[in-house]
C-alpha cells in the first residue's frame, strides 16, 4: 500500500517538472537567438521615462511568464531588465526585484505558467482556456498592483541614454518553439511531454547545449513526492483550509515560505482542494515574501549573479512583506467580484 501511495504521489508530481524542463530548454534557445535581449533593448531605447520603462519591461515579464513559465522568465529576463536599467544609468534595484516579483504575480494566468497551477488542477475538470478566463481578473489585479507598487517603492532619477546599437530582432527557432509551446499549454490537458520534445528538438536544431542545472528540480521533485505521500496518508493538511477561500490563500502563502510552494502544493492537494483558485493565489503570490518560497527565486538569485547584480535576500523580504498582502487582497477581491 505504501508503494502504491508513493507511486500515486509521483504520478501527480512528474508532469509539471517535465514541463518546466521543456520550457527552460525553449527559453535557452530563445535567449541564444537574442529574442529577449532584442525586445528589452528596443524598449530601453524608447522615449519612455524611467518609471514608464520599468512598467513596460514588467509587462514583458508578465507576458513571457504567462506563456513560457515563471522559471524561464526569471532566468532569461532578469538580465534583460538589469541591462536595460544600466543602459539608461538608472537605479537597477526596481528592475532587478521587479522581475521576480512580477514573474510570481503573473504566473496565475495559465496552468503552465507555474508548476503549482498544474499540481492544484490535476483533478480540476476545467480546461486551460476556461481556467485562464476564470483567473484573468485576479491576474490583472495582481500584475497591476505589483507594477504600481514596485514603480512607487523606489526612487527614480532619469539617466542618460546609451548610444549602443540595438541587437537585431530575429524570429527564428526560439520564437517558433515559444509559439508552439504556448499553443500546446493552452490546448492540451497535459502538455509536459510534447513541450519537452519541442524543447529538445529546438536545442538540437540550434546545436545548442544549454547549461541547465536540474539538481534543484530533482531535489524539489523528491521532496514533493515525499510530502505528497504524507498528504495521502494524513488528511489534516487538506482539512485546514476547507472553511474559506481567504484562509486557503493565507495557508498557501505561509506553506510556500516554509517548505517551498511546490512541495507544499503536493502536500496540501493530496486530497481534493476545497478552494483551488484561492489556494493558488496564496501559493503563487506567497513566494514574494521570501526567497525560500519558490524555485523561481533561487533561479533569480543565480541569474542576478551572472550579470553582477547585488540581489539582497533581506531587501527581497522587506519589500515582499508590504507587497504580498496588497497583491493577495487585490486578487481575492477581483476573484470575488467576478464569481
HUGIFEN-V237935 format. One record per run of one state. SS is the DSSP state (2 for helix, 1 for strand, 0 for the rest). FROM is the first residue (numbers start at 1). TO is the last residue. If there is no record, write none. Layout:
# HUGIFEN-V237935
SS;FROM;TO / SS;FROM;TO
This chain:
# HUGIFEN-V237935
0;1;1 / 2;2;32 / 0;33;34 / 2;35;44 / 0;45;49 / 2;50;68 / 0;69;69 / 2;70;87 / 0;88;92 / 2;93;106 / 0;107;110 / 2;111;113 / 0;114;114 / 2;115;123 / 0;124;127 / 2;128;153 / 0;154;172 / 2;173;187 / 0;188;191 / 2;192;205 / 0;206;214 / 2;215;233 / 0;234;235 / 2;236;240 / 0;241;244 / 2;245;259 / 0;260;260 / 2;261;268 / 0;269;275 / 2;276;289 / 0;290;290 / 2;291;293 / 0;294;294 / 2;295;306 / 0;307;312 / 2;313;338 / 0;339;339
